[in-house]
Amino acid sequence: MNYIIIIVIVLIALFVVGLVMRRKHNVIIQRLEKNKLQVQHYPIFEELTKVKTLNMNGETEKLFETWRDQWTEVMDIHVIKMDSMLFDAEDYIDRFNFKKASKVEKELEEYLKKCEKIKDQILTELEELVGSEEKNRIEIEQLKEYYRSARKTLLAHQYSFGQALPSLEKLLEEIPAKFEQYDMLTMEGNYLQAREIVLTLTSDAEKFDYFINEIPSIITEIHTKIPNAIQDLKNGQREMEEGSYYLNHLELTEALVQFEKELEQLNEEVKSLNISSVVTRIEKVNDEIDNYYDLLEKEVIAKNYVDKNYEHMYTTIRDVIRVTKEVSEEAEYVQTSYQLTEEEAEIPKIGLKQLEMIQKRYEVLATRVREEQSAYTSLQQELIEISEEIEQIKLQQEDLSDRLKNLRIDENKAQRTATVEFDLKGAY
């Protein structure tokens, strides 16, 4: 009896599981059938009628036929096949053959994906074709207007484009042929190819617009601003050299010759419309010219500094030498009577040796100034270094002098105190 009960329970459980599985598969089948109906009833043929508004020739005709054949295959073959597969799947489910039902369901999923892909591809290509025709129609008018305006600009301001004018005119001469090619492709229904022409014309227009905006300023730079700057540098160089400036170290003459050669090369680049390269090189030339202006200005500032300070420096050196000698004598005297370290006593001696070397450097500097064969920036730097070293020695001597004075003051106080004490003892 127990065995019978167990068998009944198992059978009931299997039946319940079967019902659950069948319900699950029925839900899947309903979803697949719904998806199939969506594909089946999607108005692709109605969408394809949009092509009828275009020229049904060439590329357009071929695309239309391809799309129609693809969707006809979907409707006449794939949809019928999916109906059959749905029927088989439902039959397997009714017979509780869920393994075969799952296999069919998976195949149905693949079929649906394939049909969806075909549908999406047709719609995308259709939109691209129709959209190309609309974009072409709008943009080609804008391009024609732009090129008419560009031609007027070129004619009205020929001088502004200098040696680039022939190349620019040649570019404009090539444009009408592209417009004719566009018209022919459009009449033949080759809208996608015509789109490529429009994109090329747009790119050419952007490039041409860059040219007519940049070239006038480039021509001004090459023919006016940079030559004027070069001439100013030449004049400045000549005047400064006549005014005793030494400028050979700047190699300015060679640089100016190179600038003039660069201008010749830039002229050729402009003729070839290598404008972006020319812009970069012009910026570099201007930076180098500005740098030479700065270098010349530094020479002027340096000369003013040298003229103002180098003769006075001789007096400063002599004064510091005198003070250092006095400190040295004071140190020798104090060292015999007071507590003074050897290191402190050596400070003025070391200072005198340093001053002797500085004095020799100054004499060399003075000779260079008189000979006028040295850059004033170099003389200024040497003068500044000498001045800093003298100032350092001067401070060392002043510190030692103050130390010696304090020692003597302390000693004098000590002597006075000792005298007072002695007198007090004598009185008692």
C-alpha positions in Angstrom: 0.0 0.0 0.0 2.8 2.4 0.9 4.5 1.8 -2.5 1.3 2.6 -4.3 0.9 5.9 -2.3 4.5 6.8 -3.2 4.0 6.1 -6.8 0.8 8.2 -6.9 2.6 11.1 -5.2 5.5 10.9 -7.7 3.1 10.8 -10.6 1.2 13.8 -9.3 4.5 15.7 -8.8 5.6 14.9 -12.3 2.2 16.0 -13.6 2.4 19.3 -11.7 6.0 19.9 -13.0 4.8 19.2 -16.5 2.0 21.7 -16.2 4.4 24.3 -14.9 6.9 23.6 -17.7 4.1 23.7 -20.3 2.9 27.0 -19.0 6.4 28.4 -19.1 6.9 27.3 -22.7 3.5 28.7 -23.7 4.5 32.1 -22.4 7.7 31.9 -24.5 5.7 30.8 -27.5 3.2 33.7 -27.1 6.1 36.1 -26.9 7.8 34.7 -30.0 4.5 34.7 -31.9 3.9 38.4 -30.9 7.4 39.3 -32.2 6.8 37.4 -35.4 3.6 39.3 -35.9 5.4 42.6 -35.4 7.9 41.7 -38.1 5.2 40.4 -40.4 3.1 43.5 -40.1 5.9 46.1 -40.1 5.1 48.5 -43.0 8.3 48.1 -44.9 6.7 48.2 -48.3 5.0 51.4 -47.3 8.3 52.8 -46.2 9.8 51.9 -49.5 7.3 54.1 -51.3 9.4 57.1 -50.1 11.9 56.2 -52.8 9.3 56.9 -55.4 9.8 60.6 -54.8 13.4 60.3 -56.0 14.8 59.7 -59.4 14.3 56.0 -59.9 17.5 55.4 -61.8 20.9 54.0 -61.2 21.9 53.6 -57.5 18.4 54.4 -56.2 16.7 51.8 -58.5 19.2 49.1 -57.5 18.8 49.8 -53.8 15.0 49.8 -54.1 15.0 46.4 -55.8 17.4 45.0 -53.3 15.3 46.1 -50.3 12.1 44.9 -51.9 13.6 41.5 -52.7 15.0 41.2 -49.1 11.6 41.9 -47.5 9.7 39.7 -49.9 12.0 36.9 -48.9 11.2 37.6 -45.3 7.5 37.6 -45.9 7.3 34.7 -48.3 9.9 32.4 -46.8 11.0 33.4 -43.3 7.5 34.2 -41.9 6.1 31.0 -43.3 9.0 29.1 -41.9 8.4 30.7 -38.4 4.7 29.8 -38.6 5.6 26.2 -39.2 8.1 26.3 -36.3 5.5 27.8 -34.0 3.1 25.0 -34.8 5.8 22.4 -34.2 6.7 24.0 -30.9 3.1 24.1 -29.7 2.7 20.4 -30.6 5.8 19.5 -28.7 4.6 21.4 -25.7 1.2 19.7 -25.8 3.0 16.4 -25.8 5.2 17.5 -23.0 8.3 17.1 -25.2 10.0 20.2 -23.7 13.5 19.3 -25.0 12.4 19.5 -28.7 10.2 22.6 -27.8 13.3 24.4 -26.4 15.3 23.6 -29.5 12.6 25.0 -31.8 12.2 28.1 -29.6 15.9 28.8 -29.9 15.8 28.4 -33.7 12.8 30.8 -33.7 14.8 33.4 -31.7 17.6 33.2 -34.3 15.1 33.6 -37.2 13.5 36.6 -35.5 16.9 38.2 -34.9 17.8 37.7 -38.6 14.5 39.3 -39.7 14.9 42.2 -37.3 18.5 42.8 -38.7 17.2 42.8 -42.3 14.4 45.2 -41.3 16.8 47.6 -39.4 19.3 47.5 -42.3 16.7 48.4 -44.9 15.4 51.3 -42.8 18.9 52.6 -42.1 19.9 52.5 -45.7 16.5 54.0 -46.8 16.9 56.8 -44.3 20.4 57.4 -45.5 19.3 57.5 -49.1 16.3 59.8 -48.6 18.3 61.9 -46.1 21.2 62.3 -48.5 18.9 63.7 -51.2 17.4 66.2 -48.7 20.8 67.2 -47.3 22.3 67.4 -50.8 19.6 69.7 -52.0 20.1 72.1 -49.1 23.8 72.1 -48.8 24.6 72.3 -52.5 22.8 75.7 -52.6 24.8 76.9 -49.7 28.0 75.8 -51.3 27.2 77.5 -54.6 26.5 80.7 -52.7 29.7 80.4 -50.8 31.8 79.9 -53.9 30.1 82.8 -55.6 31.0 85.0 -52.6 34.6 83.6 -52.5 35.1 84.4 -56.1 33.9 88.0 -55.5 36.3 88.4 -52.5 39.2 87.1 -54.6 38.4 89.6 -57.4 37.8 92.5 -55.1 41.0 92.0 -53.1 43.5 90.5 -55.5 46.4 92.5 -54.1 45.8 91.1 -50.6 46.5 87.5 -51.8 49.8 88.3 -53.5 51.7 85.4 -54.9 48.9 83.0 -53.7 46.4 84.4 -56.1 47.1 82.1 -59.1 46.8 79.0 -56.9 43.6 80.2 -55.3 42.1 81.0 -58.7 43.0 77.6 -59.9 41.2 76.0 -57.0 38.1 78.0 -57.9 38.3 76.9 -61.5 38.0 73.3 -60.5 34.8 73.8 -58.6 32.2 74.1 -61.5 33.2 70.7 -62.7 32.3 69.2 -59.3 29.0 70.9 -59.4 28.3 69.5 -62.8 29.3 66.0 -61.6 26.9 66.4 -58.6 24.0 67.4 -60.9 24.7 64.4 -63.2 24.8 61.9 -60.3 21.6 63.3 -58.9 19.8 63.0 -62.2 21.0 59.4 -62.5 19.6 58.7 -59.0 23.1 58.2 -57.5 22.3 60.2 -54.4 24.9 58.5 -52.2 27.7 59.2 -54.7 26.4 62.7 -55.0 26.6 63.0 -51.2 30.3 62.2 -51.5 30.7 65.1 -53.9 28.9 67.4 -51.5 31.1 66.3 -48.6 34.2 66.9 -50.8 33.0 70.4 -51.8 32.3 71.2 -48.1 35.8 70.2 -47.1 37.2 72.2 -50.0 35.1 75.2 -48.9 36.4 75.0 -45.3 40.0 74.8 -46.6 39.4 77.7 -49.0 37.8 79.8 -46.3 40.9 79.2 -44.2 43.1 80.4 -47.0 41.3 83.6 -47.8 41.2 84.5 -44.1 44.8 83.7 -43.3 46.7 84.6 -46.5 46.1 88.5 -46.4 47.7 88.7 -42.9 50.5 86.3 -44.0 51.2 88.5 -47.1 51.4 91.5 -44.8 53.9 89.7 -42.5 56.1 88.5 -45.3 56.1 91.6 -47.4 55.9 94.4 -44.8 56.1 93.6 -41.1 59.0 91.2 -41.1 61.1 93.1 -43.7 60.5 96.3 -41.7 61.6 94.5 -38.5 64.7 93.2 -40.2 65.6 96.7 -41.5 65.0 98.1 -38.0 67.4 95.5 -36.6 70.0 96.4 -39.2 69.7 100.1 -38.4 69.8 99.4 -34.7 72.9 97.2 -35.1 74.7 99.8 -37.2 73.9 102.7 -34.8 74.9 100.6 -31.8 78.2 99.5 -33.4 78.9 103.1 -34.3 78.2 104.0 -30.6 81.0 101.6 -29.4 78.8 98.6 -28.8 80.3 95.1 -29.4 77.7 92.9 -31.0 79.6 90.1 -32.7 78.7 87.6 -30.0 75.0 87.9 -31.0 75.7 86.8 -34.6 73.0 89.2 -35.7 74.3 89.8 -39.2 74.1 86.1 -40.0 70.7 85.8 -38.5 69.4 88.7 -40.6 70.7 87.1 -43.7 68.9 83.9 -42.7 65.7 85.7 -42.0 65.8 87.2 -45.6 66.4 83.7 -47.0 63.5 82.4 -44.9 61.2 85.0 -46.4 62.1 83.9 -49.9 61.2 80.3 -48.9 58.0 81.4 -47.3 57.0 83.2 -50.5 57.3 79.9 -52.4 55.3 78.0 -49.7 52.5 80.6 -50.0 52.5 80.1 -53.8 51.9 76.4 -53.1 49.3 77.2 -50.4 51.2 75.4 -47.6 49.6 78.0 -45.3 49.6 76.1 -42.0 53.3 75.5 -42.3 53.9 79.2 -43.2 51.9 80.4 -40.2 54.1 78.2 -37.9 57.3 79.4 -39.4 56.2 83.1 -39.3 55.5 82.8 -35.6 59.0 81.3 -35.1 60.7 84.1 -37.1 58.8 86.8 -35.2 59.8 85.1 -31.9 63.5 85.1 -33.0 63.3 88.8 -34.1 61.7 89.7 -30.8 64.5 87.9 -29.0 67.1 89.9 -30.9 65.3 93.1 -29.9 65.5 92.0 -26.3 69.2 91.2 -26.6 70.0 94.6 -28.1 68.0 96.2 -25.3 70.0 94.3 -22.7 73.2 95.6 -24.3 71.9 99.1 -24.0 70.9 98.6 -20.3 74.3 96.9 -19.6 76.2 99.8 -21.2 74.4 102.3 -19.0 75.2 100.2 -16.0 78.9 99.9 -16.9 79.3 103.5 -17.8 77.7 104.5 -14.5 79.6 102.1 -12.2 82.9 100.9 -13.6 85.0 104.0 -12.8 83.3 104.4 -9.4 84.2 100.8 -8.7 88.0 101.7 -8.7 87.4 104.1 -5.9 85.3 101.5 -4.0 88.1 98.9 -4.3 90.7 101.4 -3.1 88.5 102.4 -0.1 87.9 98.8 0.9 91.7 98.0 0.5 92.4 101.0 2.8 89.9 100.0 5.4 91.0 96.4 5.3 94.7 97.4 5.9 93.6 99.5 8.8 91.6 96.6 10.2 94.7 94.3 9.7 96.9 96.7 11.6 94.3 97.0 14.3 94.1 93.2 14.5 97.9 92.8 14.9 97.9 95.4 17.7 94.9 93.9 19.5 96.3 90.4 19.1 99.3 91.3 21.3 97.2 92.6 24.1 93.8 91.0 23.9 92.3 87.7 23.3 91.9 87.3 19.5 91.7 84.0 17.7 94.1 83.1 14.9 91.1 82.7 12.6 89.9 86.3 13.3 93.4 87.7 12.9 93.6 86.1 9.5 90.4 87.7 8.2 92.0 91.0 7.0 94.9 89.2 5.5 92.7 86.9 3.5 90.6 89.9 2.6 93.7 91.8 1.3 94.6 88.8 -0.9 91.1 88.6 -2.3 91.1 92.3 -2.9 94.4 92.0 -4.7 92.9 89.5 -7.1 89.7 91.6 -7.5 91.9 94.6 -8.3 93.6 92.6 -11.1 90.2 91.5 -12.4 89.0 95.1 -12.4 92.1 96.2 -14.3 91.3 93.6 -16.9 87.7 94.8 -17.0 88.8 98.4 -17.4 91.0 97.4 -20.3 88.1 95.5 -22.0 85.9 98.6 -21.5 88.4 100.9 -23.1 89.1 98.5 -26.0 85.3 98.2 -26.8 85.7 94.6 -27.9 83.5 93.0 -25.3 79.8 92.7 -25.0 78.4 95.1 -22.4 76.2 92.3 -20.9 79.4 90.4 -20.2 81.1 93.4 -18.7 78.0 94.2 -16.6 78.0 90.6 -15.3 81.7 90.8 -14.4 81.2 94.2 -12.7 78.2 92.9 -10.7 80.3 89.8 -9.5 83.2 92.1 -8.5 80.8 94.4 -6.6 79.2 91.5 -4.8 82.6 90.1 -3.7 83.8 93.5 -2.6 80.6 94.0 -0.6 81.1 90.6 1.1 84.7 91.5 2.0 83.7 94.9 3.3 81.0 93.4 5.6 83.6 90.9 6.9 86.0 93.7 7.7 83.3 95.9 9.3 82.3 92.9 11.5 85.9 92.4 12.6 86.4 96.1 13.2 83.4 96.2 15.5 84.7 93.1 17.3 88.1 94.8 17.9 86.5 98.0 19.1 84.3 96.1 21.6 87.5 94.3 22.9 89.2 97.6 23.5 86.2 99.1 25.1 85.9 96.1 27.4 89.7 96.4 28.3 89.4 100.1 29.0 86.5 99.4 31.4 88.5 96.7 33.1 91.5 99.1 33.5 89.4 101.9 35.0 87.8 99.4 37.4 91.2 98.1 38.5 92.5 101.7 39.0 89.5 102.6 41.2 90.0 99.5 43.3 93.7 100.3 43.7 93.0 103.8 44.8 90.4 102.7 47.4 93.0 100.2 48.9 95.6 103.0 49.1 93.2 105.2 51.0 92.6 102.6 53.6 
